């Protein structure tokens, strides 16, 4: 733990690290799909929707399009997936699409998340350092009881992780140097980007984020500062 002695703030990836997006999106999608006669498994639908997440953000990161918040990208991606399944948009109301898009704001925390975050908050300031937009992160925190001190990330930076400015502008917003912040994530790519500009790193293994057949991020791919199998273990490791 000596290499984290300077750290006073923990920034958390949220989707996948703190909350279970796949189950929550599938739960919201199931009645919608049934109502509109779309023969697709809700979990597959969630995977397909999430599959457009990185490509849509890359268009912003590359400068191909101006910054828009994640709810805008998610809505566009939702319509793309529905079109893929030949949905009858004439029979789907805008209110239904708005509501289904808000599935990303009604996701259950992993079983260890809230208790562990509360423990960590006793020693550190904690916040979302997410690609999610502020309003969505606020609603998600209220839904799941996530005890953030602050919401940082993409919207205040005007770009998406893993762009360096997402981490650097978040650090500036809380008045800290990168070395005073630890990025907590279940994704090696997130930690690699954070580490490259001076943040400390905590890898939390979430081997079922993408379901039982997950093939990515099953183990730490670099020598991160802390490597654990749960947020509970992270709290233990950080002396909370």
N, C-alpha and C positions, 0 to 999 in steps of 0.2 A: 504493500500500500504506500510505501514511501514515495513512489513515483507519481502519486496523485495528491501529494500533500498540499499543492497549490490550489487544487480544485475547490471552488465554492459553488459552482452551478452545474447541474446535470441537465443536458438537453436530450430529449427523447424523440426518436422516431416513434410514430404512433401506430400507423396502419401496419399490423403484423407483429410489431414489437410489444405494444401495450394492449391493443384490441384485436379481436378475431374478426377481420373483415369478411372472410369467406362465408362463415356461417350466418353472419348478420345480413349480408347482402342476399344470400340464398333465401333466408327466412322472409325477407321483404318481397323478393321476386316471385316466390311460389304462388301466392294468390293472384298476382297480376298475370302470370303466365297461364294459369288455369282459366282465369276469366276471359282471356283473349284467345284461348284455344291454341296456344303455342306449345308444341310438343318438344320441349327442351328441359332437361334436368336442371333444377334451380342452382345446384352447385356448379354445373357446367356453365350455366349462364353467368354466375358470379365470376368464374375463371375467365370467361371470354371478355367480360366487361373490364375486369382488372388487366387483362392482356393488352388493352389499348391505352393503359395508363402511361407507361413510359414513352411509347411513340408520340402520344399527344403532347406530353411535356417537352419532348425533344424538339418539337417545332418551335416552342418558346425559347428553350435554351440556345438553339442555333440562331435565333434572330429571324426565323422564317415568318413568325407572327409576333405581334406585341404580347406583353404579359396579360393573361387573363387568369382569374382565380380557378381553383381546382373544381369548384362546382360547375363552372362553365364547361370545362373540359369533360367532366364526368357526364354532363347532360348530352354533349355532342357524341360521346362514346356510347352512351346508352342508346341513342337513336341509331347509331351505326350497327350495334349488335342486334337490335330489333329488326332493322332492315335486312340483315344477314339471314334472319329467320322468317322473312316475308311477312312481317307483321302488317296488319291493316291499320295504317295510321288514321284512316278515316273513322275508325271505331275506337280510337284511344284519345282520351281528353288530355289537354295540357295539364290539368290538375293532377291526373294520374301520373304523368311523367315527372312533374315536380315532386310529388310525394315519393315516387320510387327513387328518384335521385337523392332524396334525403335519407335513404337507407344508410348512406355513408356517415350520417350523423347519429345513427341509432345502432351502434355496434357494441356488443358485449366486451368488456375487458376480459383478458385471460384471467383464470381463477386467482392467480397470485398477484395481479397487477395492483389493485387498489391498496391492499394491505402493505405491500412492499413499497409503493410510492409514498404512502403515509410515513413509513419508517424512514425512508430516505429524506423526506422533507424535514424531518426532525434535525438533520445535520446540514443539509444542503438546500439551496434554492433549487427548485425544479420547474421545468417547463417543457411544453411541446416545441420541438424543433423539427417541424413537419412540412411536407408539401401541401398540407391542407390549408384552406383559407381560414381566417380568424373566426368568422361567424360559425363556420362548420365545426371548428375545433372547440368553440365555446359550447355549442349545442351538444357535441359528443361528450365533452367533459361533464356537463350537467346530466346527460343521460346515464353515463357510466359511473359517476362519482369520482372522476379523476381529479385529484387535488392540486392542480397546477398553480404555481405562483404567477405564471405569465405564459402567453402564447407567442411564439416566435416563428421564424421560418420563411416560407416562400413569399407570403403576401407583403411582409415588411421589407423583403429583399428585392422584390420585383423579378425574381427568377426562381428556378427550382433546383433543389439538390439533384445531383452532386456539384453544382456550380459553386466555386469557392465563395462568391458573394453571399450565398444563402447562409453560410456559417459565419462569415466575417461580419455581416450586417446584423446578424442576431447577437453576436458577441458585443458589438458596439452598442446595441440597444440596451443591454443590461450592464454596460459600463465595465466590461471585463476584457482582459487579454485572452487570446485563444487558449493559452496554457492554463488558464483558470477555469476552463470549461471541459467537461467530459461529455462526449457524444455517446449515447446509449442506444444501441440498435441491434436488430437481428439480421442485418444485411451487411455483408463484408464490403460491398461497394460504397455504402454510406460511410462506414468507418474509414475506409481508405481515403476518401475525399476529405473527411474531417481531419484525419491525422496529417495529411499532406500540408495543411495550413496551420498546424500546431495544436489542434485540440487533442486531449487525451481520449482514450477509447475504451468502451465497455461492450463486449459482444455477448448478447443473450441469445442462446439457441432456441429457436421456435420451429421445431422440425415438422409441425403439421400446419404451418401457416397456409400452405398451398394444398392441403389435404394429405391423405395417406401416401400418395405417390410422389411427394416432394423430392426434388433432386438438387435444389440449390440451397446454399447457406446451411447445410447440415452440420458444418463444423467451421471453426475459425480458420481462415485461410492465411492469416498473418499473426504475428505475435502481439496481439492487442494487449493493452495494459491490464485489463481484467477480462477473463473468459469464464462464463458461467452458463448454467442450464436453466436458470429462471431468474426473475427479478428478486425473488426471495434470497437466492444465493448472492445476487448483486448487493443487496442490503447487508447481508452477512459480511461479504468481502470488504465493503466500504465502512464497516464499523458502526452500522446503524441498528 
